Amino acid sequence: MNIEELILVACSALFASVVGGVAGYGTGLLMPLVLVPLIGAQAVVPVLGVSAIFNNLSRIAAFRKDIAWSHVWPIALIAMPFCYIGAAFYSELSGPGAAILIGSALILLVPARRILKNFKQKLSQASVYSAGAAFGLVTGGVPGGGIILISLLMSMGVTGGAVVATDAVISLIVGLVKIGTFQSYGQLPFSSWALAALIGMSGIPGAFIAKWISDRLSVKVHTGIMDGVVVLGGAVLIARGLKLL
């Protein structure tokens, strides 16, 4: 990658971090739209898996007193093996196959977020385990799986800063399994680690910018615009995977 492309990635990571801070999600959904043309679809999920470590560690440090530990291990332990399966499956995909998978996931996660956001029913233990397994499988193979985890925690009665803190801890634990799997399959050369570090560090100021914006911008309008961008980008990735573009 040349210097212009690195600057584009850094600016996009900052923007995605700001969007995530305002709308509650965003980095895993927006960054593939920038990264796929630059590094190929197959490298995207491993790179974002590493860069997410920076974000999760910063959130844990900021919200460490709000962590709902009673919810961490039941979800993390069930999600870990399924995360391995998802990451292993992704590692076996070809470039076009990875593009189609990522594009499809981006499109499907937009309506999924809207549906899960309104799901307030109290979950049974079996439902919690099933949702945890689904989170692990999805997050192992595609970006944006955090939507499932956040919705699951809210359905379990976790609110406020505890959602952010608990989500960060679980995502960090499961993310380490994801990274280890990709590393063992040879999906994380040094160049990917370096790019992931650039993305992670570039996104750190985004939380502070998001706080300033959130006081002045309608989240509903902002989220609607981002949903449209994500769906369009997902369609483009599918078309590229099918060699239509």
Secondary structure, DSSP 8 states (H G I E B T S, - for coil): --HHHHHHHHHHHHHHHHHHHHHS--HHHHHHHHHHHHH-HHHHHHHHHHHHHHHHHHHHHHHGGG--HHHHHHHHHHHHHHHHHHHHHHHT--HHHHHHHHHHHHHHHHHHHHHHHT------HHHHHHHHHHHHHHHHHSTTTHHHHHHHHHHTT--THHHHHHHHHHHHHHHHHHHHHHHHTT---HHHHHHHHHHHHHTTTHHHHHHHHHTTS-HHHHHHHHHHHHHHHHHHHHHHHTT--
